[in-house]
């Protein structure tokens, strides 16, 4: 078991190693849509690539989610298969968001032997989601102002 400081150090080393293996600027929060972001997540059981839609207005949040959902067949046929779409996802803090994600199970940040596998998963899946977004962002952004 790691102490809090050791866990923080290990996670910092993980992200530095990832940046060194795949040195590029990821889209992440720079989507030009408020509270719509791409995220990486890792713990000791899984790695995930996520699209989180966290708009305070549930109508706008759902509208963005449904725009992506309308493109689901294109997204899965041409970019990323096996995505999970969840219109109402509850975070640990009780906040409800919409989330689309893919995960790799059986890997963990605390075991360095998995790092390259996680890095390659991140690079492949996030790159594909970003390519999808760059192609369809005008469609996704175009929701009725509520």
Helices and strands as residue ranges (DSSP letters): H 4-21, E 36-42, E 46-53, H 58-70, H 72-78, E 84-90, E 96-105, G 112-114, H 115-141
